[in-house]
């Protein structure tokens, strides 16, 4: 670190700390914005670090500014250089702010002029929040290590010094050195024929926000699914993954028919090891997926439809800060249902929609009212008010579906496509969408939704009473059977479960959760083999209901929790076990054995559940 001029530098940096739009970022993107990023990094598995440099191309908005502020978290900064007008690189002064547990540290670079490019030389920490480094024994072959990233929401700053806010979009390229025998993939153009000689090279021509920066390194094979789709996975999983994802090309065509051309050239996917903490992550050109979606019968392909839908809602039009997350996720859930309907028919889509809405309504009891809103007004600087995204997914979709039902699809579909087209590769706010909604739909047709109802959807907790609930005839018939079964009036053997699809089982198990007896759960298991289900959505719900009912499922549940790292499954199961006096000690012992296999995000969530006990 260069010490000279720091006193003047500190003074100017402190006076520049005025409020700006994204409270989770230190970056002053109202003054200067990154337009392109180049990463030149080496992966060191023995020390669990990435090291090298990041080169940022800058657009200076405020011509008087002489400080560049970047977001970092646990990065060890070696030096900073700026590109001079003579084409040479020279050293620049810099300092790191005091560490903040949530946001990391601001990297403040003092500049004698406004350079076009800045280079930051650094290395990551072994504990980098975005990166999980896996030992060979944690992989399917047991032969080679694996590493993958998860940058959303604000973890990109733990592996690259960037303006870590969805308000800033940039193109990027990269060169990554990795050990022989390992393939590197990124959320960019991936050359299937590359060998890694001279480094693995990548280019993302479309501008993306930092949370969509993604990398994975491991023993990875690839299978093409169609002219613009492929799947990557560990060798032992590649064939199952290719079979499960065979409909991907059809999904892209269905989405394009609704919302316009796919603008990312290719849609590739990688099925990660089980510790991946989410169902999927919509990294453009390389969606990251959990292996829990592999059921062997393509019954969980709505997850692929969801991640694909992000190619329009989220990746193409992005929430300007995490305060507006509903604009990514609510829109995506709505688009997902439309894709599922077009591909698999009205009946399946209606069942999917009913299950989604029922789970949303059931979740209200456990979500504080302040976190049940889609949006907040004003310069909200408390991230905790919008950090719980469990309701914004279905509530946001329900809001859009309400508009669709009232306007009709012949009106609403062009309206929504127009939103994507007019805001393509931009970041947007709730106010911008409301303005667009009024100008392009509600001003001419106020009967579709009143101002007070619009406010209720956006700013009030819960689901408005005016919301129309989906009703599936197939699920209604199932409800009749379930009610009789719970009362003991219908024998387990006479349930129609052998003919139910996954959505019907999910609905049934949701509705018996906390109601069925241990004996009834045992009969279900013996009759339908639910404890051995290859469908993880079904298995998860069966285990959860069994734990609450007191039915012993320790053997299959231990296998499940040792092989699945998805937060959506892992956290509720441990929580239920801890609440059962007969299972609490067993759960503690199990977690002690399984914890190292989970992603840090999952570990933190389960740790929190244990601390509450």
C-alpha positions as CSV (number, residue, x, y, z in Angstrom):
1,X,0.0,0.0,0.0
2,X,1.4,3.4,-1.0
3,X,1.3,5.8,2.0
4,X,1.8,9.2,0.3
5,X,-1.1,11.7,-0.1
6,X,-3.2,9.5,2.3
7,X,-4.2,12.4,4.6
8,X,-5.8,14.4,1.8
9,X,-7.2,11.2,0.3
10,X,-8.9,10.2,3.6
11,X,-10.4,13.7,3.9
12,X,-11.8,13.6,0.4
13,X,-13.1,10.0,0.8
14,X,-14.9,10.9,4.0
15,X,-16.6,14.0,2.5
16,X,-17.8,11.9,-0.4
17,X,-19.8,9.5,1.8
18,X,-23.3,10.7,0.9
19,X,-26.3,8.5,0.7
20,X,-26.9,6.7,-2.6
21,X,-29.4,4.2,-3.9
22,X,-28.0,0.8,-2.8
23,X,-27.4,0.6,0.9
24,X,-25.5,-2.8,0.5
25,X,-22.8,-1.2,-1.7
26,X,-20.0,1.2,-0.9
27,X,-19.6,2.0,-4.6
28,X,-20.3,5.6,-5.8
29,X,-21.8,4.6,-9.1
30,X,-23.4,8.0,-9.4
31,X,-19.8,9.2,-10.0
32,X,-18.2,6.5,-12.0
33,X,-19.3,3.1,-13.4
34,X,-17.6,0.0,-14.4
35,X,-18.3,-0.8,-18.1
36,X,-16.0,-3.8,-18.5
37,X,-14.1,-6.3,-16.2
38,X,-11.2,-8.5,-17.0
39,X,-10.1,-11.2,-14.5
40,X,-6.8,-12.9,-14.7
41,X,-6.8,-15.5,-11.9
42,X,-5.1,-18.7,-10.7
43,X,-7.0,-21.3,-8.7
44,X,-5.0,-22.8,-5.8
45,X,-6.8,-25.7,-4.3
46,X,-4.2,-26.5,-1.7
47,X,-4.7,-23.0,-0.2
48,X,-8.3,-22.5,-1.3
49,X,-7.7,-19.2,-2.9
50,X,-7.9,-17.4,-6.2
51,X,-5.1,-14.9,-6.9
52,X,-4.3,-12.5,-9.7
53,X,-5.8,-9.2,-10.8
54,X,-9.0,-7.6,-11.9
55,X,-8.9,-4.9,-14.5
56,X,-11.8,-2.5,-14.6
57,X,-12.7,-0.2,-17.5
58,X,-14.4,2.9,-16.2
59,X,-16.9,5.5,-17.3
60,X,-16.4,8.7,-15.3
61,X,-19.7,10.5,-14.8
62,X,-18.6,13.2,-12.4
63,X,-15.6,14.9,-14.0
64,X,-14.4,16.3,-10.6
65,X,-14.1,13.0,-8.8
66,X,-10.6,11.6,-8.0
67,X,-11.6,8.6,-5.9
68,X,-12.7,5.1,-7.1
69,X,-14.6,3.1,-4.5
70,X,-15.0,-0.6,-4.9
71,X,-16.7,-3.3,-2.7
72,X,-14.5,-6.0,-1.2
73,X,-14.9,-8.7,1.4
74,X,-11.9,-10.5,2.9
75,X,-9.8,-9.7,-0.2
76,X,-6.1,-9.3,0.4
77,X,-5.1,-6.3,-1.8
78,X,-1.4,-6.4,-2.9
79,X,-1.3,-3.3,-5.1
80,X,-3.4,-1.1,-7.4
81,X,-2.3,0.3,-10.8
82,X,-3.8,2.9,-13.2
83,X,-3.3,3.1,-16.9
84,X,-1.6,6.4,-17.9
85,X,-2.2,8.4,-21.1
86,X,1.2,7.1,-22.4
87,X,-0.1,3.5,-22.1
88,X,2.0,2.6,-19.1
89,X,0.7,1.3,-15.8
90,X,1.7,3.1,-12.6
91,X,1.0,2.6,-8.9
92,X,-2.0,4.2,-7.2
93,X,-2.6,4.9,-3.5
94,X,-5.4,3.0,-1.8
95,X,-6.9,2.2,1.6
96,X,-9.4,-0.3,3.0
97,X,-12.2,0.8,5.3
98,X,-12.9,-0.8,8.6
99,X,-14.5,-4.2,8.2
100,X,-18.3,-4.5,8.3
101,X,-19.7,-7.9,9.0
102,X,-22.4,-7.5,6.3
103,X,-20.8,-5.4,3.6
104,X,-17.1,-6.1,4.0
105,X,-14.7,-3.3,3.3
106,X,-14.7,-0.4,0.9
107,X,-11.6,-0.2,-1.2
108,X,-10.8,3.5,-1.8
109,X,-8.4,4.2,-4.6
110,X,-6.9,7.7,-4.8
111,X,-6.3,8.9,-8.4
112,X,-4.4,11.9,-9.7
113,X,-6.6,11.9,-12.8
114,X,-9.6,9.9,-14.2
115,X,-8.0,6.8,-15.8
116,X,-9.8,4.7,-18.3
117,X,-8.6,1.5,-16.6
118,X,-7.6,0.4,-13.1
119,X,-6.0,-2.9,-12.1
120,X,-6.3,-4.4,-8.6
121,X,-3.9,-7.2,-7.6
122,X,-5.3,-9.4,-4.9
123,X,-6.0,-12.8,-3.5
124,X,-9.2,-14.2,-2.0
125,X,-9.5,-15.7,1.5
126,X,-10.1,-19.5,2.1
127,X,-13.3,-18.4,3.8
128,X,-14.5,-16.3,0.9
129,X,-18.3,-16.2,1.2
130,X,-18.9,-16.8,-2.5
131,X,-16.6,-19.8,-3.0
132,X,-16.9,-23.4,-1.8
133,X,-13.8,-25.4,-2.1
134,X,-14.5,-29.2,-2.0
135,X,-12.0,-32.0,-1.3
136,X,-11.9,-35.0,-3.6
137,X,-13.8,-37.1,-1.2
138,X,-16.7,-34.7,-1.4
139,X,-17.1,-35.3,-5.1
140,X,-18.7,-38.2,-7.0
141,X,-15.5,-39.8,-8.3
142,X,-13.5,-39.0,-5.1
143,X,-10.5,-38.3,-7.3
144,X,-10.3,-34.6,-7.9
145,X,-11.4,-31.4,-6.0
146,X,-14.2,-29.1,-7.0
147,X,-14.9,-25.4,-6.5
148,X,-18.0,-23.3,-7.4
149,X,-19.2,-19.8,-6.7
150,X,-22.5,-18.3,-5.5
151,X,-22.3,-14.5,-5.9
152,X,-25.9,-13.5,-5.2
153,X,-26.7,-11.3,-3.3
154,X,-23.5,-9.4,-2.4
155,X,-20.8,-12.1,-2.4
156,X,-19.2,-11.3,-5.7
157,X,-17.0,-8.9,-3.7
158,X,-15.5,-11.8,-1.9
159,X,-13.8,-13.0,-5.1
160,X,-13.4,-9.9,-7.1
161,X,-13.1,-6.1,-6.3
162,X,-16.2,-4.7,-8.1
163,X,-19.0,-2.3,-7.8
164,X,-21.1,-5.0,-6.2
165,X,-24.6,-3.7,-6.9
166,X,-27.2,-4.8,-9.4
167,X,-27.5,-1.1,-10.4
168,X,-24.2,-1.4,-12.4
169,X,-23.9,-3.7,-15.4
170,X,-20.7,-4.5,-17.3
171,X,-19.3,-6.9,-19.9
172,X,-16.5,-9.1,-18.8
173,X,-13.8,-11.5,-19.9
174,X,-11.4,-13.8,-18.0
175,X,-8.4,-16.0,-18.1
176,X,-8.3,-18.7,-15.4
177,X,-5.4,-21.0,-14.6
178,X,-6.5,-24.3,-12.9
179,X,-4.8,-27.6,-12.1
180,X,-4.5,-30.2,-14.9
181,X,-7.4,-32.5,-15.2
182,X,-10.0,-29.9,-14.2
183,X,-12.3,-28.0,-16.4
184,X,-13.2,-24.3,-15.7
185,X,-16.7,-22.9,-16.7
186,X,-18.0,-19.4,-16.2
187,X,-21.2,-17.4,-16.8
188,X,-19.9,-16.5,-20.2
189,X,-19.1,-18.0,-23.5
190,X,-17.6,-21.5,-22.9
191,X,-15.5,-23.2,-25.5
192,X,-16.4,-26.9,-25.4
193,X,-13.2,-27.8,-27.2
194,X,-10.9,-25.9,-24.9
195,X,-8.2,-27.8,-23.1
196,X,-7.0,-25.1,-20.6
197,X,-3.6,-24.8,-22.2
198,X,-2.5,-21.3,-21.6
199,X,-5.4,-20.8,-19.3
200,X,-9.2,-21.1,-19.7
201,X,-10.5,-18.1,-21.6
202,X,-14.0,-16.6,-21.4
203,X,-16.0,-13.7,-22.8
204,X,-19.4,-12.3,-21.8
205,X,-20.5,-9.8,-24.5
206,X,-23.7,-8.8,-22.8
207,X,-23.6,-6.5,-19.8
208,X,-24.4,-8.2,-16.5
209,X,-24.6,-7.1,-12.8
210,X,-21.9,-8.4,-10.5
211,X,-24.1,-11.0,-8.8
212,X,-24.2,-12.9,-12.0
213,X,-20.4,-13.5,-12.1
214,X,-20.0,-17.2,-11.7
215,X,-17.3,-19.8,-11.9
216,X,-17.0,-23.6,-11.3
217,X,-13.8,-25.7,-11.5
218,X,-13.8,-29.5,-11.3
219,X,-14.0,-32.8,-13.0
220,X,-16.7,-31.8,-15.5
221,X,-18.0,-33.3,-18.7
222,X,-20.4,-31.8,-21.2
223,X,-23.3,-33.1,-23.3
224,X,-25.1,-31.1,-26.0
225,X,-28.9,-31.0,-25.7
226,X,-29.7,-28.9,-28.8
227,X,-28.3,-26.3,-31.1
228,X,-27.9,-23.7,-28.3
229,X,-28.2,-25.8,-25.1
230,X,-25.8,-28.1,-23.3
231,X,-25.4,-29.5,-19.8
232,X,-22.2,-29.9,-17.8
233,X,-21.8,-32.2,-14.8
234,X,-19.5,-34.5,-13.0
235,X,-18.8,-37.6,-15.2
236,X,-20.9,-40.0,-13.0
237,X,-23.9,-37.6,-13.3
238,X,-23.7,-36.4,-16.8
239,X,-26.0,-39.0,-18.5
240,X,-28.7,-38.6,-15.9
241,X,-28.5,-34.8,-16.2
242,X,-28.7,-34.9,-20.0
243,X,-31.8,-37.1,-19.8
244,X,-33.5,-34.9,-17.2
245,X,-32.8,-31.7,-19.2
246,X,-33.7,-32.9,-22.6
247,X,-36.7,-30.5,-22.9
248,X,-34.6,-27.4,-22.4
249,X,-34.6,-26.3,-26.1
250,X,-38.4,-26.6,-26.1
251,X,-38.6,-24.4,-23.1
252,X,-36.6,-21.7,-24.7
253,X,-38.8,-21.8,-27.8
254,X,-41.9,-21.6,-25.5
255,X,-40.5,-18.5,-23.7
256,X,-39.5,-16.8,-26.9
257,X,-43.0,-17.2,-28.2
258,X,-44.3,-15.3,-25.2
259,X,-41.7,-12.7,-24.4
260,X,-39.4,-12.2,-27.4
261,X,-36.0,-13.5,-28.5
262,X,-33.6,-15.1,-26.1
263,X,-30.7,-12.6,-26.1
264,X,-27.9,-14.5,-24.5
265,X,-26.9,-16.7,-27.5
266,X,-26.6,-20.0,-25.6
267,X,-28.4,-21.5,-22.6
268,X,-26.0,-24.0,-20.9
269,X,-26.4,-25.5,-17.5
270,X,-24.1,-27.1,-14.9
271,X,-25.4,-29.6,-12.4
272,X,-23.2,-29.0,-9.3
273,X,-22.3,-31.3,-6.4
274,X,-25.1,-31.7,-3.7
275,X,-23.8,-29.0,-1.5
276,X,-25.0,-26.2,-3.8
277,X,-27.3,-24.4,-1.5
278,X,-30.1,-23.4,-3.9
279,X,-32.4,-25.0,-6.4
280,X,-30.7,-23.0,-9.2
281,X,-28.9,-19.8,-9.9
282,X,-29.6,-18.1,-13.1
283,X,-26.1,-17.2,-14.1
284,X,-26.4,-16.1,-17.8
285,X,-25.2,-18.6,-20.3
286,X,-24.4,-21.1,-17.5
287,X,-27.3,-21.8,-15.1
288,X,-26.1,-23.5,-11.9
289,X,-28.4,-26.3,-10.7
290,X,-28.8,-28.5,-7.7
291,X,-28.7,-32.3,-8.4
292,X,-31.9,-32.6,-6.3
293,X,-33.9,-31.6,-9.5
294,X,-32.8,-34.9,-11.1
295,X,-35.8,-37.2,-10.4
296,X,-35.4,-39.6,-13.3
297,X,-38.7,-38.7,-14.9
298,X,-38.4,-35.0,-15.7
299,X,-41.1,-34.2,-13.1
300,X,-39.2,-31.3,-11.6
301,X,-38.5,-29.4,-14.8
302,X,-40.4,-26.4,-13.6
303,X,-37.1,-25.5,-11.8
304,X,-35.4,-25.3,-15.3
305,X,-38.3,-23.2,-16.5
306,X,-37.8,-20.9,-13.5
307,X,-34.1,-20.4,-14.2
308,X,-34.7,-19.9,-17.9
309,X,-37.4,-17.4,-17.2
310,X,-34.7,-15.3,-15.4
311,X,-33.2,-14.8,-18.9
312,X,-35.9,-12.1,-19.3
313,X,-36.8,-11.2,-15.7
314,X,-33.7,-10.6,-13.7
315,X,-30.9,-11.1,-16.2
316,X,-32.3,-8.9,-19.0
317,X,-34.2,-6.5,-16.7
318,X,-32.6,-6.4,-13.3
319,X,-33.7,-5.1,-9.9
320,X,-31.7,-1.9,-9.4
321,X,-31.0,-2.9,-5.8
322,X,-32.0,-5.8,-3.6
323,X,-34.8,-3.6,-2.2
324,X,-36.6,-4.4,-5.5
325,X,-36.0,-8.2,-5.5
326,X,-39.7,-8.9,-6.2
327,X,-39.1,-7.5,-9.7
328,X,-36.6,-10.3,-10.4
329,X,-38.3,-13.2,-8.6
330,X,-42.0,-12.3,-8.7
331,X,-41.8,-11.7,-12.5
332,X,-39.9,-14.9,-12.9
333,X,-42.4,-17.1,-11.1
334,X,-45.2,-15.6,-13.2
335,X,-43.2,-16.3,-16.5
336,X,-42.3,-19.8,-15.2
337,X,-46.0,-20.8,-14.9
338,X,-46.6,-19.5,-18.5
339,X,-43.7,-21.6,-19.8
340,X,-44.9,-24.7,-17.9
341,X,-48.5,-24.2,-19.3
342,X,-47.3,-23.8,-22.8
343,X,-45.1,-26.9,-22.6
344,X,-47.1,-29.3,-20.4
345,X,-50.6,-28.0,-20.6
346,X,-53.3,-26.1,-18.6
347,X,-53.9,-28.9,-16.1
348,X,-50.3,-29.2,-14.9
349,X,-49.9,-25.4,-14.8
350,X,-53.0,-25.0,-12.7
351,X,-51.9,-27.6,-10.2
352,X,-48.5,-26.0,-10.0
353,X,-50.1,-22.6,-9.5
354,X,-52.4,-23.9,-6.7
355,X,-49.6,-25.5,-4.8
356,X,-47.5,-22.3,-5.1
357,X,-50.3,-20.2,-3.8
358,X,-51.2,-22.5,-0.9
359,X,-47.6,-22.6,0.2
360,X,-47.5,-18.8,0.0
361,X,-50.6,-18.5,2.2
362,X,-49.2,-21.1,4.7
363,X,-45.9,-19.1,5.0
364,X,-47.7,-15.9,6.2
365,X,-47.8,-17.2,9.8
366,X,-44.0,-17.4,10.0
367,X,-43.1,-14.2,8.2
368,X,-43.2,-10.8,10.1
369,X,-45.6,-8.4,8.6
370,X,-42.8,-5.9,7.6
371,X,-41.3,-8.6,5.4
372,X,-44.6,-9.5,3.7
373,X,-44.5,-6.5,1.4
374,X,-43.3,-6.5,-2.2
375,X,-41.9,-3.0,-2.0
376,X,-41.0,-0.2,0.5
377,X,-41.3,3.5,-0.1
378,X,-38.6,6.1,0.3
379,X,-34.8,5.8,0.8
380,X,-35.0,2.6,2.8
381,X,-31.5,1.8,4.2
382,X,-32.4,-1.3,6.4
383,X,-31.6,-4.4,4.3
384,X,-33.3,-6.6,6.8
385,X,-36.7,-5.3,5.7
386,X,-36.4,-7.0,2.3
387,X,-33.9,-9.8,3.0
388,X,-36.5,-12.5,3.5
389,X,-37.6,-13.3,-0.1
390,X,-39.8,-16.3,0.7
391,X,-43.1,-14.5,0.0
392,X,-42.1,-12.1,-2.8
393,X,-41.8,-14.9,-5.3
394,X,-45.4,-16.1,-5.2
395,X,-46.9,-12.7,-4.2
396,X,-45.2,-10.9,-7.0
397,X,-46.4,-13.6,-9.5
398,X,-49.9,-13.4,-8.0
399,X,-50.0,-9.7,-8.6
400,X,-49.0,-10.0,-12.2
401,X,-51.5,-12.9,-12.7
402,X,-54.2,-10.6,-11.3
403,X,-53.4,-8.0,-13.9
404,X,-53.4,-10.7,-16.6
405,X,-56.7,-12.1,-15.5
406,X,-58.4,-8.6,-15.6
407,X,-56.7,-7.3,-18.8
408,X,-56.8,-10.6,-20.7
409,X,-53.7,-12.2,-22.2
410,X,-54.2,-10.5,-25.6
411,X,-53.5,-7.2,-23.8
412,X,-51.2,-8.3,-20.9
413,X,-48.7,-10.4,-22.9
414,X,-47.7,-7.5,-25.2
415,X,-47.6,-5.2,-22.2
416,X,-45.1,-7.5,-20.4
417,X,-43.1,-8.2,-23.5
418,X,-42.9,-4.4,-24.0
419,X,-41.5,-4.0,-20.5
420,X,-38.7,-6.5,-21.2
421,X,-38.0,-4.9,-24.6
422,X,-37.9,-1.3,-23.4
423,X,-35.7,-2.1,-20.3
424,X,-33.5,-4.7,-21.8
425,X,-30.0,-4.8,-20.2
426,X,-31.0,-2.2,-17.7
427,X,-31.6,-2.1,-14.0
428,X,-35.0,-0.9,-12.8
429,X,-36.9,0.2,-9.7
430,X,-40.5,-0.4,-8.4
431,X,-41.3,3.2,-9.3
432,X,-40.2,2.7,-12.8
433,X,-42.4,-0.3,-13.2
434,X,-45.3,1.5,-11.7
435,X,-44.9,4.4,-14.1
436,X,-44.7,2.0,-17.0
437,X,-47.8,0.1,-15.7
438,X,-49.8,3.3,-15.5
439,X,-48.8,4.7,-18.8
440,X,-49.1,1.5,-20.8
441,X,-52.1,-0.2,-19.1
442,X,-53.9,1.4,-16.1
443,X,-54.3,5.0,-17.3
444,X,-56.3,3.8,-20.3
445,X,-58.0,1.0,-18.2
446,X,-58.4,2.1,-14.6
447,X,-61.0,-0.6,-14.2
448,X,-58.2,-3.2,-14.2
449,X,-56.8,-2.1,-10.9
450,X,-57.5,0.9,-8.7
451,X,-54.7,3.0,-7.2
452,X,-55.6,1.7,-3.7
453,X,-55.5,-1.9,-4.7
454,X,-52.2,-1.4,-6.5
455,X,-50.8,0.1,-3.3
456,X,-52.2,-2.9,-1.3
457,X,-50.4,-5.4,-3.6
458,X,-47.1,-3.5,-3.4
459,X,-46.9,-2.0,0.0
460,X,-49.2,-3.9,2.4
461,X,-48.5,-7.2,4.1
462,X,-50.2,-10.4,3.2
463,X,-52.1,-11.3,0.1
464,X,-55.0,-8.9,-0.8
465,X,-58.5,-10.3,-0.3
466,X,-59.2,-9.5,-4.0
467,X,-56.7,-12.1,-5.1
468,X,-58.3,-15.0,-7.1
469,X,-57.1,-18.4,-6.0
470,X,-56.2,-21.1,-8.5
471,X,-58.4,-24.2,-8.2
472,X,-57.3,-27.4,-9.9
473,X,-60.1,-30.0,-10.3
474,X,-57.5,-32.8,-9.9
475,X,-56.3,-31.4,-6.6
476,X,-59.9,-30.9,-5.4
477,X,-60.6,-34.6,-6.0
478,X,-57.4,-35.4,-4.1
479,X,-58.5,-33.1,-1.2
480,X,-61.6,-35.3,-0.8
481,X,-59.4,-38.4,-0.5
482,X,-57.0,-36.7,1.9
483,X,-59.7,-35.5,4.3
484,X,-61.3,-39.0,4.4
485,X,-57.9,-40.6,4.9
486,X,-56.9,-38.3,7.8
487,X,-60.2,-39.2,9.5
488,X,-59.5,-42.9,9.1
489,X,-62.5,-43.3,6.7
490,X,-60.4,-44.2,3.7
491,X,-57.7,-47.0,3.9
492,X,-54.2,-46.0,2.8
493,X,-54.3,-48.7,0.1
494,X,-57.4,-47.0,-1.5
495,X,-55.6,-43.7,-2.0
496,X,-54.9,-43.0,-5.7
497,X,-51.2,-42.3,-5.0
498,X,-49.9,-44.8,-7.6
499,X,-51.3,-42.6,-10.3
500,X,-50.4,-39.2,-8.8
501,X,-47.8,-37.0,-10.4
502,X,-45.2,-35.2,-8.3
503,X,-47.4,-32.1,-7.9
504,X,-50.2,-34.1,-6.5
505,X,-47.9,-35.8,-4.0
506,X,-46.4,-32.4,-3.0
507,X,-49.9,-31.0,-2.4
508,X,-51.0,-34.1,-0.4
509,X,-47.9,-34.1,1.8
510,X,-48.1,-30.3,2.4
511,X,-51.7,-30.7,3.6
512,X,-51.0,-33.6,6.0
513,X,-48.0,-31.9,7.5
514,X,-48.6,-31.8,11.3
515,X,-51.9,-33.6,11.0
516,X,-51.1,-37.2,10.2
517,X,-50.2,-39.8,12.9
518,X,-47.1,-41.8,13.0
519,X,-49.1,-44.9,12.1
520,X,-50.5,-43.2,9.0
521,X,-47.1,-42.1,7.9
522,X,-45.8,-45.6,8.3
523,X,-48.7,-46.9,6.2
524,X,-47.9,-44.3,3.5
525,X,-44.3,-45.4,3.4
526,X,-45.1,-49.1,3.3
527,X,-47.7,-48.6,0.5
528,X,-46.0,-46.1,-1.7
529,X,-42.3,-46.3,-0.8
530,X,-42.1,-42.6,-0.1
531,X,-39.0,-43.0,2.1
532,X,-37.1,-44.3,-0.9
533,X,-38.5,-41.8,-3.4
534,X,-36.1,-40.6,-6.1
535,X,-38.0,-37.3,-6.3
536,X,-36.4,-35.1,-3.7
537,X,-39.4,-32.7,-3.5
538,X,-41.6,-35.6,-2.5
539,X,-38.9,-37.2,-0.2
540,X,-38.3,-33.9,1.6
541,X,-42.0,-33.4,2.3
542,X,-42.4,-37.0,3.4
543,X,-39.5,-36.7,5.9
544,X,-40.8,-33.4,7.2
545,X,-44.3,-34.8,7.9
546,X,-42.8,-38.0,9.4
547,X,-40.6,-36.1,11.8
548,X,-43.5,-34.0,13.0
549,X,-45.7,-37.1,13.3
550,X,-43.1,-39.1,15.3
551,X,-42.6,-41.7,12.6
552,X,-39.0,-43.0,12.7
553,X,-37.3,-42.2,9.3
554,X,-33.8,-41.9,10.7
555,X,-32.1,-44.3,8.2
556,X,-33.3,-42.7,4.9
557,X,-33.3,-39.2,6.4
558,X,-29.7,-39.5,7.4
559,X,-28.8,-40.5,3.9
560,X,-30.9,-37.6,2.5
561,X,-29.2,-35.0,4.8
562,X,-25.8,-36.4,4.0
563,X,-26.4,-36.2,0.2
564,X,-28.5,-33.0,-0.2
565,X,-27.3,-29.5,0.6
566,X,-30.1,-27.4,-0.6
567,X,-31.1,-24.8,2.0
568,X,-34.8,-25.2,1.2
569,X,-34.7,-28.8,2.3
570,X,-31.9,-28.9,4.9
571,X,-32.9,-26.0,7.2
572,X,-36.6,-27.0,7.8
573,X,-35.7,-30.7,8.4
574,X,-33.1,-29.8,11.0
575,X,-35.5,-27.3,12.6
576,X,-38.3,-30.0,12.8
577,X,-35.8,-32.5,14.3
578,X,-34.7,-30.0,16.9
579,X,-38.4,-29.4,18.0
580,X,-38.9,-33.2,18.4
581,X,-37.6,-34.1,21.9
582,X,-36.9,-37.7,20.7
583,X,-34.8,-36.5,17.7
584,X,-32.9,-33.5,19.1
585,X,-29.8,-35.3,20.2
586,X,-29.7,-37.4,17.1
587,X,-30.0,-34.3,15.0
588,X,-27.1,-32.7,16.7
589,X,-24.9,-35.7,16.2
590,X,-26.0,-36.0,12.5
591,X,-25.2,-32.3,11.9
592,X,-21.8,-32.7,13.4
593,X,-21.0,-35.4,10.9
594,X,-22.7,-33.7,7.9
595,X,-21.9,-30.0,8.4
596,X,-18.6,-30.0,6.4
597,X,-20.4,-31.2,3.3
598,X,-22.8,-28.2,3.3
599,X,-22.2,-24.8,1.6
600,X,-21.3,-22.0,4.0
601,X,-24.7,-20.4,3.4
602,X,-26.4,-23.5,4.4
603,X,-24.1,-24.0,7.4
604,X,-24.9,-20.4,8.6
605,X,-28.6,-21.0,8.4
606,X,-28.6,-24.4,10.2
607,X,-26.2,-23.0,12.8
608,X,-28.7,-20.2,13.5
609,X,-31.5,-22.8,13.9
610,X,-29.4,-24.7,16.5
611,X,-28.6,-21.5,18.4
612,X,-32.3,-20.9,18.9
613,X,-32.7,-24.2,20.7
